[in-house]
Amino acid sequence: PSTVTELGMLSFEDCENLSEVIFLDGKRLLNQDFVHCGFRRQEQGLLDQEALYEMLVNQSDDYESREFAFTNCASITVVKISIGWAVSERMARLPHECKVSVVRRIRNLRRLQLLQDGNVLACFPVVHETRADESEHAIYSGLEILKDTFEVQDTNNETARSLYQVLKLIAFHEL
């Protein structure tokens, strides 16, 4: 639901068939300065990594015991964040022929997805990496323990560039 602000420790652990995660109220997971100022703030990027991390990782005081909500969910390939507040609401005010132009553009961009209800999702790829666990417990046990890490990225700012293109097209039609 859009009211979720935090996921509990290991909430979806071992959900092997889970391939995507969708956040319906994604406004707080995106850098608002980027959305409003575009590529003039490119160094920030579109995705607010800190806000996403706070939502997906339990905030234990002991760094070693922090757990990711999607641990061992190796099938996750994408995190989708609703950007209806930035795109859909503005599109709804456009004349029909302008709206058709924007819809066509969104459908041609790999990192944006238009839902049947008119909502638009920004799609961020997920990078999985398996590393040796270097925690005190793993070292003490003498066993090599592997730890699966998960990182949501906007590789080469592709999602940000896609959103920026759509926002520019909407702004053009709003004139």
DRENLOMAR-783237 format. One record per residue: x, y, z of N, C-alpha, C in turn; residue in one letter; residue number from 0. Coordinates in nm, 2 decimals. Example, Ala and Ser with C-alpha at 12.3 -4.5 7.8 and 13.67 -1.06 7.14 Angstrom:
   n.xx   n.yy   n.zz  ca.xx  ca.yy  ca.zz   c.xx   c.yy   c.zz aa   i
   1.32  -0.57   0.78   1.23  -0.45   0.78   1.32  -0.33   0.78  A   0
   1.28  -0.22   0.71   1.37  -0.11   0.71   1.29   0.00   0.79  S   1
end
This chain:
   n.xx   n.yy   n.zz  ca.xx  ca.yy  ca.zz   c.xx   c.yy   c.zz aa   i
   0.08  -0.12   0.00   0.00   0.00   0.00   0.09   0.13   0.00  P   0
   0.03   0.24  -0.04   0.10   0.36  -0.05   0.14   0.42   0.08  S   1
   0.08   0.37   0.19   0.11   0.42   0.32   0.23   0.36   0.39  T   2
   0.29   0.26   0.33   0.40   0.19   0.39   0.52   0.28   0.39  V   3
   0.59   0.30   0.50   0.70   0.38   0.51   0.83   0.31   0.55  T   4
   0.81   0.18   0.60   0.93   0.10   0.64   0.89  -0.04   0.63  E   5
   0.99  -0.12   0.59   0.97  -0.27   0.58   1.04  -0.33   0.69  L   6
   0.99  -0.43   0.76   1.05  -0.49   0.87   1.17  -0.58   0.83  G   7
   1.25  -0.61   0.93   1.37  -0.70   0.90   1.33  -0.83   0.84  M   8
   1.39  -0.86   0.72   1.37  -0.98   0.65   1.23  -1.00   0.61  L   9
   1.15  -0.90   0.59   1.01  -0.91   0.56   0.98  -1.00   0.44  S  10
   1.06  -1.00   0.34   1.04  -1.08   0.22   1.15  -1.18   0.20  F  11
   1.22  -1.22   0.30   1.34  -1.31   0.29   1.30  -1.44   0.22  E  12
   1.38  -1.48   0.13   1.37  -1.60   0.05   1.25  -1.61  -0.04  D  13
   1.19  -1.50  -0.08   1.08  -1.50  -0.18   1.15  -1.51  -0.32  C  14
   1.18  -1.63  -0.35   1.26  -1.65  -0.47   1.19  -1.61  -0.60  E  15
   1.06  -1.61  -0.60   0.99  -1.58  -0.73   0.95  -1.43  -0.74  N  16
   0.99  -1.35  -0.64   0.96  -1.21  -0.64   1.05  -1.14  -0.74  L  17
   1.00  -1.08  -0.85   1.08  -1.03  -0.95   1.09  -0.87  -0.96  S  18
   0.99  -0.81  -0.89   0.99  -0.66  -0.89   0.92  -0.61  -0.77  E  19
   0.96  -0.49  -0.73   0.90  -0.43  -0.61   0.84  -0.29  -0.66  V  20
   0.72  -0.26  -0.62   0.66  -0.13  -0.67   0.62  -0.05  -0.54  I  21
   0.67   0.07  -0.54   0.63   0.16  -0.43   0.53   0.27  -0.49  F  22
   0.41   0.26  -0.45   0.31   0.35  -0.50   0.32   0.49  -0.47  L  23
   0.36   0.52  -0.35   0.38   0.66  -0.31   0.53   0.69  -0.30  D  24
   0.59   0.71  -0.42   0.73   0.71  -0.43   0.79   0.85  -0.41  G  25
   0.71   0.95  -0.39   0.76   1.09  -0.38   0.88   1.11  -0.29  K  26
   0.87   1.04  -0.17   0.98   1.06  -0.08   1.11   0.98  -0.11  R  27
   1.10   0.89  -0.21   1.21   0.81  -0.25   1.29   0.88  -0.36  L  28
   1.24   0.99  -0.41   1.31   1.06  -0.52   1.36   1.20  -0.48  L  29
   1.47   1.24  -0.53   1.52   1.37  -0.50   1.43   1.48  -0.56  N  30
   1.36   1.55  -0.48   1.27   1.65  -0.53   1.34   1.76  -0.61  Q  31
   1.46   1.80  -0.56   1.54   1.90  -0.64   1.56   1.86  -0.78  D  32
   1.59   1.73  -0.80   1.62   1.68  -0.93   1.49   1.69  -1.02  F  33
   1.38   1.65  -0.96   1.26   1.65  -1.04   1.22   1.80  -1.08  V  34
   1.24   1.89  -0.99   1.21   2.03  -1.02   1.31   2.10  -1.10  H  35
   1.44   2.07  -1.09   1.55   2.14  -1.16   1.61   2.06  -1.27  C  36
   1.57   1.94  -1.29   1.63   1.86  -1.40   1.78   1.83  -1.38  G  37
   1.84   1.83  -1.50   1.98   1.80  -1.50   2.08   1.90  -1.45  F  38
   2.03   2.01  -1.41   2.11   2.11  -1.34   2.16   2.06  -1.21  R  39
   2.09   1.96  -1.15   2.13   1.90  -1.03   2.17   1.75  -1.05  R  40
   2.23   1.72  -1.16   2.25   1.58  -1.21   2.34   1.51  -1.11  Q  41
   2.43   1.57  -1.04   2.52   1.50  -0.94   2.44   1.43  -0.83  E  42
   2.32   1.48  -0.80   2.24   1.42  -0.70   2.18   1.29  -0.75  Q  43
   2.14   1.29  -0.87   2.06   1.18  -0.93   1.92   1.18  -0.89  G  44
   1.84   1.10  -0.95   1.69   1.10  -0.93   1.65   1.02  -0.81  L  45
   1.72   0.91  -0.79   1.68   0.82  -0.67   1.75   0.87  -0.55  L  46
   1.67   0.89  -0.44   1.72   0.92  -0.31   1.77   0.79  -0.24  D  47
   1.89   0.76  -0.26   1.94   0.63  -0.21   1.93   0.62  -0.05  Q  48
   1.95   0.73   0.02   1.94   0.73   0.16   1.79   0.70   0.21  E  49
   1.69   0.76   0.14   1.55   0.73   0.18   1.52   0.59   0.15  A  50
   1.56   0.54   0.03   1.53   0.40  -0.01   1.60   0.31   0.09  L  51
   1.72   0.33   0.13   1.79   0.25   0.22   1.72   0.24   0.36  Y  52
   1.68   0.36   0.40   1.60   0.37   0.53   1.48   0.28   0.53  E  53
   1.41   0.27   0.41   1.29   0.20   0.40   1.32   0.05   0.39  M  54
   1.42   0.01   0.32   1.45  -0.13   0.29   1.54  -0.21   0.39  L  55
   1.61  -0.13   0.48   1.70  -0.20   0.57   1.66  -0.16   0.71  V  56
   1.65  -0.26   0.80   1.62  -0.23   0.94   1.73  -0.15   1.00  N  57
   1.70  -0.05   1.08   1.80   0.04   1.13   1.85   0.01   1.27  Q  58
   1.91  -0.11   1.28   1.97  -0.16   1.40   2.09  -0.07   1.44  S  59
   2.12  -0.05   1.56   2.24   0.02   1.61   2.36  -0.06   1.57  D  60
   2.35  -0.19   1.57   2.46  -0.28   1.54   2.47  -0.30   1.39  D  61
   2.56  -0.24   1.33   2.57  -0.24   1.18   2.57  -0.39   1.13  Y  62
   2.64  -0.48   1.20   2.65  -0.62   1.16   2.51  -0.69   1.16  E  63
   2.42  -0.64   1.24   2.29  -0.71   1.24   2.18  -0.65   1.16  S  64
   2.22  -0.54   1.08   2.12  -0.48   0.99   2.08  -0.58   0.88  R  65
   1.95  -0.59   0.86   1.91  -0.69   0.76   1.82  -0.62   0.65  E  66
   1.84  -0.66   0.53   1.77  -0.61   0.42   1.63  -0.68   0.41  F  67
   1.53  -0.61   0.38   1.39  -0.67   0.37   1.38  -0.78   0.26  A  68
   1.46  -0.77   0.16   1.45  -0.87   0.05   1.57  -0.96   0.04  F  69
   1.63  -1.00   0.15   1.74  -1.09   0.16   1.71  -1.22   0.09  T  70
   1.80  -1.27   0.00   1.79  -1.39  -0.07   1.67  -1.39  -0.17  N  71
   1.64  -1.28  -0.22   1.54  -1.27  -0.33   1.61  -1.24  -0.46  C  72
   1.68  -1.34  -0.51   1.77  -1.32  -0.62   1.70  -1.29  -0.75  A  73
   1.57  -1.31  -0.76   1.49  -1.29  -0.88   1.45  -1.14  -0.90  S  74
   1.47  -1.06  -0.80   1.43  -0.92  -0.81   1.53  -0.85  -0.91  I  75
   1.47  -0.79  -1.01   1.55  -0.73  -1.12   1.52  -0.58  -1.13  T  76
   1.41  -0.54  -1.07   1.37  -0.39  -1.09   1.29  -0.35  -0.96  V  77
   1.31  -0.22  -0.93   1.23  -0.15  -0.83   1.16  -0.04  -0.91  V  78
   1.03  -0.04  -0.89   0.95   0.06  -0.96   0.89   0.16  -0.86  K  79
   0.90   0.29  -0.89   0.85   0.39  -0.80   0.75   0.48  -0.88  I  80
   0.63   0.49  -0.82   0.53   0.58  -0.88   0.57   0.72  -0.89  S  81
   0.55   0.78  -1.00   0.58   0.92  -1.02   0.46   0.99  -1.08  I  82
   0.34   0.94  -1.04   0.22   1.00  -1.08   0.21   1.15  -1.05  G  83
   0.26   1.18  -0.93   0.25   1.32  -0.88   0.33   1.42  -0.97  W  84
   0.43   1.36  -1.04   0.51   1.45  -1.13   0.47   1.44  -1.28  A  85
   0.40   1.33  -1.32   0.37   1.31  -1.46   0.22   1.30  -1.48  V  86
   0.16   1.20  -1.42   0.02   1.17  -1.45  -0.07   1.29  -1.42  S  87
  -0.05   1.35  -1.31  -0.14   1.47  -1.27  -0.13   1.58  -1.38  E  88
  -0.01   1.60  -1.43   0.01   1.71  -1.53  -0.04   1.66  -1.66  R  89
  -0.03   1.53  -1.69  -0.08   1.48  -1.82  -0.23   1.49  -1.83  M  90
  -0.30   1.47  -1.72  -0.44   1.48  -1.71  -0.50   1.61  -1.75  A  91
  -0.42   1.72  -1.74  -0.47   1.85  -1.77  -0.44   1.89  -1.92  R  92
  -0.37   1.80  -1.99  -0.34   1.83  -2.13  -0.46   1.80  -2.22  L  93
  -0.47   1.87  -2.34  -0.57   1.83  -2.44  -0.54   1.69  -2.49  P  94
  -0.64   1.63  -2.54  -0.63   1.48  -2.58  -0.51   1.46  -2.67  H  95
  -0.49   1.54  -2.78  -0.39   1.51  -2.88  -0.25   1.53  -2.81  E  96
  -0.23   1.62  -2.72  -0.11   1.63  -2.65  -0.08   1.52  -2.56  C  97
  -0.18   1.47  -2.49  -0.17   1.36  -2.40  -0.13   1.23  -2.48  K  98
  -0.18   1.21  -2.60  -0.15   1.10  -2.68   0.00   1.10  -2.72  V  99
   0.05   1.22  -2.74   0.20   1.24  -2.78   0.28   1.20  -2.66  S 100
   0.24   1.24  -2.54   0.32   1.21  -2.42   0.31   1.06  -2.39  V 101
   0.20   1.00  -2.40   0.18   0.85  -2.38   0.27   0.78  -2.47  V 102
   0.27   0.82  -2.60   0.36   0.75  -2.70   0.50   0.76  -2.66  R 103
   0.54   0.87  -2.61   0.68   0.89  -2.57   0.72   0.80  -2.45  R 104
   0.63   0.80  -2.35   0.65   0.71  -2.23   0.67   0.57  -2.27  I 105
   0.58   0.52  -2.36   0.59   0.38  -2.41   0.71   0.35  -2.48  R 106
   0.78   0.45  -2.54   0.91   0.42  -2.61   1.03   0.44  -2.52  N 107
   1.01   0.46  -2.39   1.12   0.47  -2.30   1.13   0.35  -2.21  L 108
   1.24   0.28  -2.21   1.26   0.16  -2.13   1.25   0.17  -1.98  R 109
   1.28   0.29  -1.93   1.28   0.30  -1.78   1.16   0.37  -1.72  R 110
   1.06   0.39  -1.81   0.93   0.44  -1.76   0.82   0.34  -1.80  L 111
   0.72   0.32  -1.71   0.61   0.23  -1.75   0.48   0.30  -1.72  Q 112
   0.40   0.30  -1.82   0.26   0.35  -1.81   0.16   0.24  -1.77  L 113
   0.09   0.26  -1.66   0.00   0.16  -1.62  -0.14   0.19  -1.68  L 114
  -0.23   0.09  -1.68  -0.36   0.11  -1.74  -0.44   0.22  -1.67  Q 115
  -0.42   0.24  -1.54  -0.49   0.35  -1.47  -0.43   0.49  -1.49  D 116
  -0.33   0.50  -1.58  -0.27   0.63  -1.61  -0.15   0.66  -1.52  G 117
  -0.12   0.58  -1.42  -0.01   0.61  -1.33   0.12   0.58  -1.41  N 118
   0.23   0.65  -1.38   0.36   0.62  -1.44   0.45   0.58  -1.34  V 119
   0.53   0.48  -1.37   0.63   0.42  -1.28   0.77   0.45  -1.33  L 120
   0.86   0.49  -1.25   1.00   0.50  -1.28   1.07   0.37  -1.25  A 121
   1.14   0.31  -1.34   1.20   0.17  -1.32   1.35   0.18  -1.30  C 122
   1.39   0.13  -1.19   1.53   0.13  -1.15   1.58  -0.01  -1.15  F 123
   1.69  -0.05  -1.22   1.74  -0.18  -1.22   1.81  -0.22  -1.08  P 124
   1.80  -0.34  -1.05   1.86  -0.39  -0.93   1.99  -0.47  -0.96  V 125
   2.10  -0.44  -0.89   2.22  -0.51  -0.91   2.24  -0.60  -0.79  V 126
   2.26  -0.73  -0.82   2.29  -0.83  -0.71   2.44  -0.86  -0.71  H 127
   2.49  -0.88  -0.59   2.63  -0.92  -0.58   2.65  -1.01  -0.46  E 128
   2.72  -1.11  -0.48   2.75  -1.20  -0.36   2.89  -1.18  -0.32  T 129
   2.91  -1.14  -0.19   3.04  -1.11  -0.13   3.06  -1.20  -0.01  R 130
   3.19  -1.21   0.02   3.22  -1.28   0.15   3.18  -1.19   0.26  A 131
   3.11  -1.25   0.36   3.07  -1.18   0.48   3.19  -1.16   0.57  D 132
   3.22  -1.03   0.59   3.34  -0.99   0.67   3.30  -0.95   0.81  E 133
   3.18  -0.99   0.86   3.14  -0.95   0.99   3.22  -1.03   1.10  S 134
   3.22  -0.98   1.22   3.30  -1.04   1.33   3.26  -1.18   1.35  E 135
   3.13  -1.21   1.34   3.08  -1.35   1.36   3.13  -1.44   1.25  H 136
   3.13  -1.39   1.12   3.18  -1.48   1.01   3.33  -1.51   1.03  A 137
   3.40  -1.41   1.06   3.55  -1.43   1.08   3.58  -1.52   1.20  I 138
   3.50  -1.50   1.31   3.52  -1.58   1.43   3.49  -1.73   1.40  Y 139
   3.39  -1.76   1.32   3.35  -1.89   1.30   3.45  -1.97   1.21  S 140
   3.53  -1.89   1.13   3.63  -1.95   1.05   3.58  -2.00   0.92  G 141
   3.45  -1.99   0.90   3.38  -2.04   0.77   3.37  -1.92   0.68  L 142
   3.38  -1.95   0.55   3.35  -1.84   0.45   3.20  -1.84   0.43  E 143
   3.14  -1.73   0.48   3.00  -1.71   0.46   2.98  -1.61   0.35  I 144
   2.89  -1.64   0.26   2.86  -1.55   0.15   2.74  -1.47   0.18  L 145
   2.74  -1.34   0.15   2.63  -1.26   0.17   2.58  -1.19   0.04  K 146
   2.45  -1.20   0.01   2.40  -1.15  -0.11   2.37  -1.00  -0.08  D 147
   2.42  -0.91  -0.17   2.39  -0.77  -0.15   2.30  -0.73  -0.27  T 148
   2.23  -0.62  -0.25   2.13  -0.57  -0.34   2.14  -0.42  -0.35  F 149
   2.15  -0.37  -0.47   2.16  -0.23  -0.48   2.07  -0.18  -0.60  E 150
   1.99  -0.08  -0.57   1.91  -0.02  -0.67   1.98   0.10  -0.73  V 151
   1.99   0.10  -0.86   2.08   0.20  -0.93   2.00   0.26  -1.04  Q 152
   2.04   0.38  -1.08   2.00   0.44  -1.20   2.12   0.45  -1.29  D 153
   2.15   0.34  -1.35   2.28   0.33  -1.43   2.28   0.44  -1.54  T 154
   2.39   0.51  -1.54   2.40   0.62  -1.64   2.29   0.72  -1.63  N 155
   2.22   0.73  -1.52   2.10   0.82  -1.51   2.00   0.80  -1.62  N 156
   1.98   0.67  -1.66   1.89   0.65  -1.77   1.75   0.67  -1.73  E 157
   1.71   0.63  -1.61   1.57   0.66  -1.56   1.55   0.81  -1.55  T 158
   1.65   0.88  -1.49   1.64   1.02  -1.48   1.63   1.09  -1.61  A 159
   1.71   1.05  -1.71   1.70   1.11  -1.84   1.56   1.09  -1.90  R 160
   1.51   0.97  -1.88   1.37   0.94  -1.94   1.27   1.03  -1.88  S 161
   1.27   1.04  -1.74   1.17   1.13  -1.68   1.19   1.27  -1.73  L 162
   1.31   1.32  -1.74   1.34   1.45  -1.78   1.28   1.48  -1.92  Y 163
   1.30   1.38  -2.01   1.24   1.39  -2.15   1.09   1.41  -2.14  Q 164
   1.03   1.33  -2.06   0.88   1.34  -2.05   0.84   1.47  -1.99  V 165
   0.90   1.51  -1.89   0.87   1.64  -1.82   0.89   1.76  -1.92  L 166
   0.99   1.75  -2.00   1.01   1.86  -2.10   0.90   1.86  -2.20  K 167
   0.86   1.74  -2.25   0.75   1.73  -2.34   0.62   1.78  -2.29  L 168
   0.59   1.74  -2.16   0.47   1.79  -2.10   0.47   1.95  -2.08  I 169
   0.59   2.00  -2.04   0.61   2.14  -2.03   0.58   2.21  -2.17  A 170
   0.63   2.15  -2.27   0.61   2.21  -2.41   0.46   2.22  -2.44  F 171
   0.39   2.11  -2.41   0.25   2.11  -2.44   0.17   2.20  -2.34  H 172
   0.22   2.23  -2.23   0.15   2.31  -2.13   0.16   2.46  -2.18  E 173
   0.25   2.49  -2.26   0.27   2.63  -2.31   0.16   2.68  -2.39  L 174
end
